[in-house]
Amino acid sequence: MNSRLSLHALPHLVVVIAMAAVMTSCHPPIHVIPQVKGLPKLASTHYVSYDSDKFGYRKWLSKRGDKKGSPETVIIGVHGISGYSGDYENMGKHLMKQHQAVAFYAPETRGQGMDFDQSRRGDIRSAKEWYKDLYTFTRLIRKLHPRSKIVWFGESMGSLIVMHAYSSMPAGEVHPDGLIVSSPIVDVKSRLPAWKLMAIRVSRMLMPKLRISLESLSEGERPVVTKDDIHEKQAAKNPWYIRRYTLRLLLELGDMASDMGQKAARVQCPVLVLHGGKDIFTREASVERFYQQFPVGVDKTRKFYPGSYHLLMYDHDRDKIFRDVSSWLKKMK
């Protein structure tokens, strides 16, 4: 099994996110890159985004579809921090066998470990760059599969991106037909040491590009992210492993996490929320509160796996989770 996450990484990320959640008053103005007309395009293994930057992607396709050969549904997966598109390998293969009217595409995320621009790995200027990449990739996929429903699937950090991209969508863009949110990061303030808050507050104001390792924020907590707990030794060997992140990337995630409930209130499409009972980064009660923020009348489903940990697609219940996703897709209005 490929692994993309250090066991030490997520609790330190949660600490930084928690710090960011109360720091929005000192957030600098967002610099938005204007879209370059005519540049976006989809190639066989990569796509060109709104600003001419190139990113890889993976795809899982079936020969089945509607009468004209198009898949009924196309899922676009957004991976988590320290992840890459291959995190959806297990899910993609399952769907090709069990739900063959579905196609799955997973692009690499800007600033993560498989970004072609190696100098940008571990950094992001603005979360809006993530949203614009997702809008661009979605437009390209719609052009390729014009009759297919589009579902955004966000895991962990990816859940932040899809939720915010949905609620921040500008005029002219088309919302997805459904959302799947796996292991969302929605509860961070309870992990807020006061001294770390002060340190990050000062450091972020003075040195937004300062890079720190997530391990450097550790207080000795060793989390478990899957039942078999084999990820730690493998993580540093992966080519997409990032040793240090900039403060501005981590604090962007903090701002996003603090607004997840507000973003849920704006959703108007079917949504599926997946969460494990042993996910130490977001408590069951916090996910339930987040889930209740989706509007009354929205077709929403929450699947809870009491014995599962944070990395659901790698964990021991993954086959059940994949079946639940497949069943939800078949029932999606």
ZIZI-V116621 format. One record per helix or strand of 2 or more residues. SS is the DSSP state (2 for helix, 1 for strand). FROM is the first residue (numbers start at 1). LEN is the number of residues. If there is no record, write none. Layout:
ss=SS from=FROM len=LEN
ss=SS from=FROM len=LEN
This chain:
ss=2 from=9 len=13
ss=2 from=24 len=3
ss=1 from=41 len=2
ss=1 from=46 len=3
ss=1 from=54 len=7
ss=1 from=73 len=6
ss=2 from=85 len=14
ss=1 from=102 len=6
ss=2 from=118 len=3
ss=2 from=127 len=18
ss=1 from=149 len=7
ss=2 from=157 len=11
ss=1 from=178 len=5
ss=2 from=189 len=3
ss=2 from=194 len=13
ss=1 from=211 len=2
ss=2 from=214 len=4
ss=2 from=231 len=5
ss=1 from=245 len=2
ss=2 from=247 len=12
ss=2 from=260 len=5
ss=1 from=270 len=7
ss=2 from=284 len=9
ss=1 from=300 len=6
ss=2 from=318 len=14
